[in-house]
Amino acid sequence: MTTFAEQTEALQLPADVQNLLFREARTANSFSSEPVTEEQVRAIYDLVKWAPTSMNTQPLRALVLRTAEAKARLLPHMAPGNRDKTEAAPLTVVLAADVDFHENIPQVFPHAPQVKDNFSDEQGRVEFSKLNSLLQVGYFIIGVRAAGLAAGPMTGFDAAGVDEEFFADKKWRSLVVVNVGKPGENPWFDRLPRLDFDQVVETL
């Protein structure tokens, strides 16, 4: 069995970066009033856009909510336990899957633009876009951490209500709402245990 030091050294990222992205990163439940800048949001996207999706389709879409007026439209659709922290967060992002992602295939898969025709069935696109967007949600959370910020992802909300409120004129389907910012007062719950390698990994 390898030691913690050996495991850390086996990775190319420096240990402090490993800790920033994973070991010491936490899901925040409160945030300071320090704003999240447009430059930070753009930097996060410009980092995580390089992560893989099937056929490079990149179906994730993001609605960034900064103002009190925008938040007021979201809050009624959040579960009661998520409303106060969402209202207080300096930035909230609704991450959604674009069911019409296939329209961009000639741009993002230019060596085989005809692949777009394989996605004529909308129900098939719904499942495909959801799976690949959820991959991108994970990348987004890591990108937030890479910016030195905390993410508070939530699935406790009325997705149909959010879609009707914000995406009535689009084929976007909301998946996860993420509060973003610097941690506030008492931001963390106690760290919960993780499964060990031998509980999760089987090698043939």
N, C-alpha and C positions, 0 to 999 in steps of 0.2 A: 504494500500500500504506500502510495506516495505521500509525502508530507505537504502541508499547506504551502511552504516555501517552494517546494519543487513544482507544485501545481501552478503557482504564480509565475515561476520562471519559465514554465512550458509555453506560456502565452507571449506573443510579441508585444502586446500593449504594456507599457509600464504599469507597475502595481497601482500607482495612484490613479491612473486612468481606469483601470479595472474597477477600482473601488468607487470612483465617481459614477461610472455607468451602471454598476451592479451591486457590489457588496454593501456600500454605504448609502446607496440611493434608496429613497423611501417614497411611498405614496403619501402626498401631503393632504391634510384635512383642514388646514388653515393657512392663510397666506398673508404676507405683509402688504403694505400699501405701495411698495415700490413698483413702478410700472414695468411692463414688459414692452420693449420697444419694437417698432416695425422692423428695424434692422435685425433684431434677435429672431423674430418670426421668419423673416426671409432666410436668415442663415440656417435655421433649423431645417426649413424646407430644402434649401440648396444642398444640404448634407444628405438628408434621408432619401431624396429623390433617386439616388444611385442604387438603392437596395433593390433586390430582384422581385419581379412579379412574373406571372406566367405570360409568355410571349410579350413581355415588356409593356403590358396593357395599362398599368398604373391607374386603376379605377378609383383610387381614393380622392375625395374632394373635402375641402375644409372651409367651414364658415367661422370666421373670427369675430367674436363679440367683445367689443371694448366698452361701449357706452351703457349707461344705466337704462336708456330707452331700449336698447337691444336686449339687455339682460331681462328686462321686465316682460318681454315677449317669450322668453325661454322659461322663466321661473315657474309659471303655472304647470308646466309639463314635467318638471323635475319631481322625483319622489320627495316626500317631506324631509327626510334626513339629508338630502342633498341640496336643498334650496339655500339655506343660509350661507354655506361655504361657497356656493356658486355665485351668490350675490356679492360676496365680499372679495372674491378672487379678482385680481387686476385684469385677467384675460381668461376668456372661456372659448374653447374651440369645439364646434360640433363637427365630428368626423363622419363622413357619409360615403356610401358607395354610389358611383354613377352607373346606372343601369345602361346608359347609352355610351359607355366607354368605347365601344367598338367604332364609333365615328372617328376616333383619333388613331385607329390602327395604321392608316397610310402614313401618318407622321411618325409614330413610335416604332413601327415594324416595317420600315420602308422597303426592305428587300423582298417582302411578300405581302404587299398591300391587299391582295385578294383574300387574305385570311378574314378580313372584315365580313365577307359573305358567309362565313361559317357561323356567325352569330345572329342570324335572322330571327331565331326563336327568343322572344323576350324572357320567358321563364328561365331558359338556360342561362341567359345573361345575368339574371338576378342572382342565381347561385354562384356563378363564376365571379361576378363583381364583389359579392359579399366575402367570399373566401380570400380573394387577393387583397381586398381593402383591409381586412382584418390583419393580414400580414403587415400591411403598411401602417396600421395603427400601432403595432408593436415597434416598428422602426421610428415612428413619430415620438413615442415616449422616450426611447433611447436618445433621440435627437434633442429633446427638451433637456434631458440630463446632461448631454454634452455641452449645452449652452450654460450650464451652471444653475439651472432652474429646476424646480420640482414640478412634477405632473401629478394631478389627481384625477385619474380616469374613472368614469362612472357609466354603468349601464342601467342604473336605476332612474329611468325616465320613460315617458310615454312617447315612443318613437313615432307612432302614427300622428300624434298631436304635433310633434316637432316638425315632421315632414309637411303637414298641412300648413303650419304657421310660416315656415321659411322656404319650403321647396315646392310649393304648389305648381309653379311654372317650370319645374325641372324634373328630371328622372333621378334625382338624388334620394337615397334612402339612408337615414341616420342610423349609426351603429354605436358610437361611443361619444360621450361628452367629456372633455378633458379641461379641468382647471389648470392654469399655468401661472407660475410666479415664484417669488422667493418665499420660503417657508415662513409662516407667522408664529404666533404664540402656541406652544404645545401642539405642534403640527402632526406628530406621529402617534399612532397606536403602538403597543408593544410589538417588537419584531416577532413574527410567527415562524415556526420551524419549517425547514425545507426537507424534501425527501432526499435520501442519500443516493449516490450513484448506483449502487447495487439494487436499489428498489425500483429504479427507473430504466436502466440500460441492460439489454440482453445482447450478447455477442454470439454470433454463430460462426 
